[in-house]
Amino acid sequence: MIKYSLFILEVLIDGITLLAVLHLLSIPLAIVYSHLLEWVLHKYVLHGLGKNKKSPWASHWHVHHRRSRHNNNYDEDYHKGFFDKTVRSEILGLGFLSIIHTPTIMLSPLFYFALVVSGIRYYQVHKRSHLDLEWAKKNVPWHYDHHMGENQDANWGVTTDWVDKVVGTRTYYLDRKAGDPWIQIRKE
């Protein structure tokens, strides 16, 4: 009887452990999903739909990209925060994404929490990349390349470039093999 009780306890412990492992796996799964979502939304919504001046996403292409392009990737609107229309659209868009993903709480609260943290991290990285240019060149060069390179329809990742590398949309504008890591590559 004691052995049987211990066996049941071991099964319960193993069951709880398996459940805990599954919940913990939802964190990296949410991070991977957030990177894929970032890439898809940037490519197809912010650039795809956003190039139409009548689109609700037009400010990304027509304001944010223009300002960044003319100021060596610097975008002063991030100093204004929520009071700037373009920045407000970005924040509200991230809030909307958080809301529409709330049903995932029922499957895994950790998955949802990781998504929300990924959204906050996205905003902080994107903001800093346009206010601290040397930080951007060092820490998110793919996003600097996205704005300053010849082709602004590449390098869709903001917080990471792994999705761009996998799907073949990572292009390099800054030469990291030259003596000066910030020498621009120009086609002749």
C-alpha positions as CSV (number, residue, x, y, z in Angstrom):
1,M,0.0,0.0,0.0
2,I,2.8,2.4,0.8
3,K,4.6,1.6,-2.5
4,Y,1.3,2.2,-4.3
5,S,0.8,5.5,-2.6
6,L,4.4,6.5,-3.4
7,F,3.8,5.5,-7.0
8,I,0.7,7.6,-7.3
9,L,2.6,10.5,-5.7
10,E,5.4,10.1,-8.2
11,V,3.0,10.1,-11.1
12,L,1.4,13.2,-9.8
13,I,4.7,14.9,-9.3
14,D,5.7,13.8,-12.8
15,G,2.4,15.1,-14.2
16,I,2.9,18.5,-12.4
17,T,6.5,18.6,-13.6
18,L,5.4,17.9,-17.2
19,L,2.7,20.6,-17.0
20,A,5.3,23.0,-15.5
21,V,7.7,22.2,-18.4
22,L,5.0,22.8,-21.0
23,H,4.2,26.2,-19.4
24,L,7.8,27.1,-19.3
25,L,8.2,26.2,-22.9
26,S,5.5,28.7,-23.7
27,I,7.9,31.5,-22.9
28,P,10.4,30.8,-25.7
29,L,7.5,29.9,-28.0
30,A,5.9,33.4,-27.3
31,I,9.2,35.1,-28.0
32,V,9.6,33.3,-31.4
33,Y,6.0,34.1,-32.2
34,S,6.5,37.8,-31.3
35,H,9.5,38.0,-33.6
36,L,7.5,36.4,-36.5
37,L,4.6,38.7,-35.8
38,E,6.9,41.7,-35.7
39,W,8.3,40.8,-39.1
40,V,4.9,40.1,-40.7
41,L,3.3,43.2,-39.4
42,H,6.2,45.4,-40.3
43,K,6.4,44.1,-43.9
44,Y,2.8,43.6,-44.8
45,V,0.9,46.2,-42.6
46,L,3.3,49.1,-41.9
47,H,5.0,49.0,-45.3
48,G,2.5,47.1,-47.5
49,L,-0.7,48.9,-46.4
50,G,1.2,51.9,-45.0
51,K,2.5,53.1,-48.4
52,N,-1.1,54.1,-49.2
53,K,-1.5,57.6,-47.9
54,K,-5.1,56.9,-46.9
55,S,-4.2,53.9,-44.8
56,P,-4.4,54.2,-41.0
57,W,-0.8,52.9,-41.0
58,A,0.5,55.6,-43.5
59,S,2.3,57.6,-40.8
60,H,4.9,54.7,-40.4
61,W,6.1,55.0,-44.0
62,H,5.3,58.7,-44.8
63,V,6.3,60.3,-41.5
64,H,8.6,57.9,-39.5
65,H,10.6,56.7,-42.5
66,R,10.9,60.1,-44.0
67,R,12.0,61.7,-40.8
68,S,14.5,58.9,-40.0
69,R,15.9,58.9,-43.5
70,H,16.5,62.6,-43.5
71,N,18.1,62.6,-40.0
72,N,20.5,59.7,-40.2
73,N,18.0,57.4,-38.4
74,Y,17.2,60.0,-35.7
75,D,13.4,60.5,-35.1
76,E,12.7,63.3,-32.6
77,D,9.1,62.3,-32.4
78,Y,10.0,59.7,-29.8
79,H,10.8,62.6,-27.4
80,K,7.1,63.7,-27.6
81,G,5.9,60.2,-26.7
82,F,2.1,59.7,-26.7
83,F,1.6,63.3,-27.7
84,D,3.0,62.6,-31.2
85,K,0.5,61.0,-33.7
86,T,3.0,58.5,-35.1
87,V,4.3,57.4,-31.7
88,R,0.8,57.2,-30.4
89,S,-0.2,55.0,-33.3
90,E,2.7,52.6,-32.5
91,I,1.8,52.5,-28.8
92,L,-1.9,52.0,-29.5
93,G,-1.1,49.3,-32.0
94,L,0.9,47.4,-29.4
95,G,-1.9,47.8,-26.9
96,F,-4.4,46.4,-29.5
97,L,-2.1,43.4,-30.1
98,S,-2.0,42.8,-26.3
99,I,-5.8,42.9,-26.2
100,I,-6.5,40.6,-29.1
101,H,-4.0,38.1,-27.6
102,T,-5.7,37.9,-24.2
103,P,-7.5,34.6,-25.0
104,T,-4.0,33.0,-24.9
105,I,-4.1,33.5,-21.1
106,M,-6.5,30.5,-20.9
107,L,-3.9,28.3,-22.6
108,S,-0.9,29.7,-20.9
109,P,-0.6,32.9,-18.8
110,L,3.1,32.7,-19.2
111,F,2.7,32.8,-23.0
112,Y,0.6,35.9,-22.8
113,F,2.9,37.6,-20.3
114,A,5.9,36.9,-22.5
115,L,4.0,38.4,-25.5
116,V,3.2,41.6,-23.5
117,V,6.8,41.8,-22.3
118,S,8.0,41.3,-26.0
119,G,5.7,44.2,-27.0
120,I,7.1,46.5,-24.4
121,R,10.6,45.5,-25.3
122,Y,9.8,46.1,-29.0
123,Y,8.7,49.7,-28.2
124,Q,11.7,50.4,-26.0
125,V,14.2,49.0,-28.6
126,H,12.5,50.8,-31.5
127,K,12.4,54.1,-29.5
128,R,16.0,53.9,-28.4
129,S,17.2,52.9,-31.9
130,H,15.9,56.3,-33.2
131,L,17.1,58.4,-30.3
132,D,20.6,56.9,-29.6
133,L,22.2,56.3,-33.0
134,E,25.5,54.9,-31.8
135,W,23.5,52.4,-29.6
136,A,21.4,51.5,-32.7
137,K,24.5,50.9,-34.9
138,K,26.0,48.6,-32.2
139,N,22.9,46.8,-30.9
140,V,20.4,46.7,-33.7
141,P,22.4,47.4,-36.9
142,W,19.7,45.6,-39.0
143,H,17.2,48.3,-38.0
144,Y,19.6,51.0,-38.8
145,D,20.2,49.2,-42.2
146,H,16.4,49.1,-42.7
147,H,16.1,52.9,-42.5
148,M,19.4,54.0,-44.0
149,G,20.2,51.3,-46.5
150,E,19.4,51.6,-50.2
151,N,16.4,49.3,-49.8
152,Q,14.0,50.2,-47.1
153,D,11.9,47.2,-48.1
154,A,14.2,44.8,-46.3
155,N,15.4,44.1,-42.7
156,W,11.9,43.9,-41.3
157,G,13.0,42.8,-37.8
158,V,13.4,45.6,-35.2
159,T,14.4,43.6,-32.1
160,T,16.2,40.8,-34.0
161,D,17.3,39.9,-37.5
162,W,16.9,36.1,-37.3
163,V,13.6,36.0,-39.2
164,D,15.2,38.2,-41.9
165,K,18.1,35.8,-42.1
166,V,15.8,32.8,-42.4
167,V,13.6,34.2,-45.1
168,G,16.3,36.0,-47.0
169,T,15.4,39.6,-46.4
170,R,18.4,40.6,-44.4
171,T,20.5,43.1,-46.4
172,Y,23.6,44.8,-45.1
173,Y,24.2,48.5,-45.5
174,L,27.0,49.0,-43.0
175,D,30.2,47.1,-43.7
176,R,31.3,45.2,-40.7
177,K,34.3,43.5,-42.4
178,A,36.1,46.8,-43.2
179,G,38.5,48.5,-40.7
180,D,35.8,51.0,-39.8
181,P,32.7,49.1,-38.9
182,W,30.5,52.0,-40.0
183,I,31.8,52.5,-43.5
184,Q,28.8,52.5,-45.9
185,I,28.7,50.0,-48.7
186,R,27.9,51.7,-52.0
187,K,27.2,50.0,-55.3
188,E,29.1,51.6,-58.2
